[in-house]
């Protein structure tokens, strides 16, 4: 009875953690305050650079515009619980801007929802490895650890996230 009880308790606690993890990611996937303005600014900047003959500057700005647009599509897909689409859109954004920590963190969230916890953890870890002061990625990594029932790692990651940004979500 004891082993069966612990098994059921572990399964139940994982379900509760999954629910808390999924419902709280609405705020974690929020985009820039005014993504439309930023998209327009990047696009106009790219057009201006191109008109001035600055091809490398135009390319950089066009890439930023594309990556931001794909990130916004991914965020909308997450908000609408279309996680497969979100993961695909965010993976495409990462192809354009592979070192963008915000896109990688969003992709980690999407892949978690798809059910690929390993890929989600890998993405979150890559962000934290490159920038240990990224509270949002640290928070995501801690939530993944909670889901995996790796409580010591979860405590470490979530404490680090709180120390960096003690917002309500964290």
N, C-alpha and C positions, 0 to 999 in steps of 0.2 A: 504494500500500500504506500509506503514512504517514497519509493522510487517513482511510482506512477503519479503520486501527488506532485512531486517536484517537476516531473515531466510536463504535466498539465499546467502547473504554475508557470514554468518557463515559457511554454507555448502561449499562455494567456498574457504574460507580461510582454512577450515579443509583439503580440497583436496590439496591445495597448500602446507600446512604444511606436509601432508602425503608424497607428492612427495619429498619435501626437506628432510624429515626424512629418507625416503627409499634410496634416491640416495646418501646421505651423509654417510650412514652406510658402504659403501665399505671400507673406511679408518678405521672406528670404529671396523671392524671385522678383521683387519689385525692381523696376528699371529706373533709369535716370529720371529726375523730376520732369524734364521736358525733352523727351527723346525726339519728338518731331522737330523741335527747334535745333537740336544738335545734328540731326540728320540733314536738315536744310543747310545749316552752317557748313558741315563737312562737304556737302555736294557743291555748294557755291564756291567754297574754297578750292575744291578740285577744278571746277570750271575756270576760275580765275587763274590758277596755276597753269592750266593747259593753255589758256589764252596768252599768258605771258611767256610761254615756251618752256616752262619748268615741268618737264615731263615726269621727273622723279617725284616732285612734290604733288603733281596731279595724281600719279599712281598711288602714292601714300594716302592721299585724301579720299580717293575713290575706294580704296581697300577699306579704310575706316568706315566709310558710308555703307558699304556692302555688309561688313561685319556687324555694324550696329543694327542695320535693318534685319539681318538674320537673327541677331540676338533678340530683338523686339518680337519677331515672329515666334521664336522659341518661347519667350516669356508668355505671350498670348496663348500659345498652345498648352503650356503648363497650366495656366489659369483656367483653361477650358477642359482640362484633364485629357488632352490628346498627347500623351507622353511619348509615344513612338514618333510622332511628327516633331515634337519639341527636341527630342534627342537628335533626330536627323538634321534639323535646322541649326541646332547649336554645334553639331559636329562640322557642318559646312562652314559656320562662322569661325570655328577653330582652324579650319584649313586656311582661311584668309588671314586671321590674326592668331597664330598658334601660341603666342606668349601673353594673351590677354587674360588676366586672372578672373575678371568678372564673367567672361564667356565660359571659361573652364569651370567656374563654380556653378553657374547656371546649368551647364552640361552635366555636372555631377548630380545635381538635383533631378534633372530629367532622367538620367540613367538609373538612378535609384528607383524612381517611380516605375520605370520600365521593368525593373526587377533585376538589373545587372548591378548588384551591389559591389562586385569586385571592380568593375569599370568606374563606378561612382567614387569608390574609395581611392582608386588610382588617380583620378582627376583631382579630387580634393587634396590628396597628399602632394601632388605635383605643385599645386598652388601654394600650399603651406611651405613646401621645401624651398620654393623660389622666393617666397615672401612670408616669413614667419609672423609678421605683424598683420596679416590679412585675417581680421576677426571673422568675417563672414565664412571664409573657407574653413577656418578652424572650427567654427560652429557646425558647419555641415559635416566635417570629419567626426566631430564628437557625436552627432546624431547618428551617423552611420555606425560608430562604435557601440552606441546604445542599442541599436537594432541588432547588431551582431552579438550582443550580450557580453561585449568586452568592456566591462564596467571600469576597470582601472584606466584603460586608455580613454574611455569616454570622459571620465572625471578630469583627466589631464587636459584633454582637448577643450572641454567646455570651460574649465577654469581659465585656460589661456584665452579663450574667446571673450569671457567676461572681463578679464583683466585688460583686454584691448578695447572692448566696446561693451559697456554694461547697459545696453539697450533692453527694452522690455522682452523682445523675442529671445535673446540669449539668456 
